[in-house]
Amino acid sequence: MTLAEYFSFLPFGKYAFYIWFSYLVTIITIVILFIRTSSIHKKTFLQLRIKYLREK
C-alpha cells in the first residue's frame, strides 16, 4: 500500500472543509470540556479538604 492510497480518504470530495472543520470543532470542544472539568474537580476537592480540615 502506498502513502497516496493510505491517505486517499482525506479529501472527502467537495465537502472536505465542512467535514474536517466539524472534526476540529468537536475535538476542541472535548479538550476544553476535559480541561474545564479537571479544573473544577481540583478546586472542589481543595475546597472540601479545607472545609473538613477546619472542623477537626
N, C-alpha and C positions, 0 to 999 in steps of 0.2 A: 504494500500500500504506500503510495507516495504522499508527500505532505499536502499536495493540492487536493487529493482525494479525501484526506483526513479532514481538511477544513472546508469542504465543499458545502456544508450546511450553513455556514456563516452568512452568506448574502441574503437569504430569505426573499429573493426577488425584489419587487418594488416596496415591500413592507419592512425592509430591514431596519430603517430608522425607528419606526414605531415599536418593533419587537425589542430591539436592543435598548431603546430608551425605557421601555416598561420594565425590562430586567434590571436596568440600572436603578430606577426609582424603587423597585422592590428591595433590592439589596441594600440601598442606602437607608430605607425605612427600617428594615430589620436590624441593621447595625445601630442606628440611632436608638431604637427601642431597647436593644440589649444594653447599650451603654447607659441609657437613662434608668432602666430598671436596676442595673447593678449599682448605680449611684444612689438611688432611692433606698435600696436594700441596705447599703452600707450606712447611710445616715440613720435609718430607722434602727438598725442594730446598735449603733453607737448611742442613740437617744435612750433606748431601752436599757442598755448597760449602765449608763449614767443614772437613770431613774432608779434601778434596783440596787445599785451600789450605795446610793444615798439612804435608802430605807434601812440598811443594816445597822 
